[in-house]
Amino acid sequence: MLVQNTLTKASLNDYDSLQADALEIAAAKAEVLIESYAQELDKRGRFHCNMLEETNENKACTSLARATPFVYEMKKLLAA
């Protein structure tokens, strides 16, 4: 029984540690996504009507590259 209790406590400690690590990783990923979203909002507000067509296309490509992982993560959250 002592061995079983010791193993159970060790497993719980491992679980708590892994859970904390996973939350830290998720928070970092969320921070990156939110920062990207904020940059896009700011860019849209500044450049919406004041840019040349070629510049608009470059900015749109950047926006699409940022939006793709954001949309992917939002779909995963909604499906959960």
N, C-alpha and C positions, 0 to 999 in steps of 0.2 A: 504494500500500500504506500509506503514511503517513496519508493521508486516511482510509482505511478503519479503521486502528487508532485514530485520534483519534475517529472517530465511534463505534466500538465502545466505547471507554472512556467517552465521554460518555453513551452509552445505558446502560451499566452503572451509572454514577454516578446517573443519573436513576432507574433501577430501584431502586437501593439506597435512595435518598431516598424514593421512593414507598412502598416496602415499610416503611420505618421509620414513615412517616406513617400507613399503614394499621394497623400494629401498635399505634401510640399510640391511634388512634381505637377499635380493638377493645378495648384495655385499659380505656379510659374507659367504654365501653358495658358491659363486663363488670362494672366497679366499680359502676355504677348498678344493674344487675340484682341483684348480690349484696347491695348495701345494701338494696334493696327487699325481697328475700327475708328478710334478717335482721330488718328492721322487722316483717314479718308474723309471723315466729316469735316475736318478743318480744311483739307484741300478742296473739297467740293465748295465750301463756302467762299474760299478765296478766289478760285479760278473758274467757277462755273461759266461765266459769260465773258471773261476777259482774256481768253487765250486764242492763239492761232490754231487752225485745224490740226496741223502736224503735232503741236505740243499737246493738244487734247488727246490725240491718239496715243501718244507715249504715256500720258498720265492715266488713260483708260486701261492700258495694258498693265501698269503697275497696280491699279485698283483691282483689276481682275485677279492678278496673282495674289493679292492680299485677301480678297473676298473668298476665294476658293477654299482655303483651310477653315476660314471662319464659318462658312455655310456648312461644311462637312461636320464641324464640331457641334453646331446648333442642331443639325438633323439628328446626331447621335443623342443629344440631350432630350430632344423631343420624343425620340423612340424609346427612351428608357422608362 
